[in-house]
Amino acid sequence: MVDREQARPLAPAIERPSSEEDETSLHSKKQAHKKLIKRCACPLIFLLLLAIVIIVLIFTVFRVKDPVITMNGVTITKLELSNTMALRTRSNMSLVADVSVKNPNVASFRYSNTTTSLFYHGVMVGEARGPPGRAKARRTMRMNVTIDVITDRVVSTPGFTTDLGSGLMTMSSFSRVPGQVKILNLIKRHVVVKMNCSTTFNISSQAIMQQRCIRKVKL
């Protein structure tokens, strides 16, 4: 007998993608990858630009600037002189200082109680305290500070007789104004403004002859 080979079924042909299909699939993956990068990059770029804008504003518009305190003038009140142009020992003497607080910031400057001390030849002869207040943004606020002078200390101070003979009296004052500048409830800076003034006035006419002030700001 002649052996007949049994017919074996052929394996199914494997369909291989053509080169065009490979390129199309690769292109689609690249497009999807680019879209993903764009989606992630846009928020990052926005946050980066926002941070740059905030930094620029902090160092320009929102930068905390020093408040400026100016002694506009001093008025002498309740000054009583004897027939010899000398100060009466039991008389009253007051100085009214016209002070202005200039706030150059875009936010208000709130200050607490202010203190002003008056010195004559190194001896403190008067002190005054002012109430708290607020200087509006980019505005200037003026206030009067009344200092009651202890005349007994003035008369007993060495050098008073010499000043009386020349008709000129020089007094120095020290003012301290503590406060805070707050911008958008984010930036808070505590500020202390100090000012030393030296004022020379004519005893008889009570006119201010010379005045010099030095300001210091501590942030």
Order of alpha helices (4+ residues) and beta strands (2+ residues): alpha-beta-beta-beta-beta-beta-beta-beta-alpha-alpha-beta-beta-beta
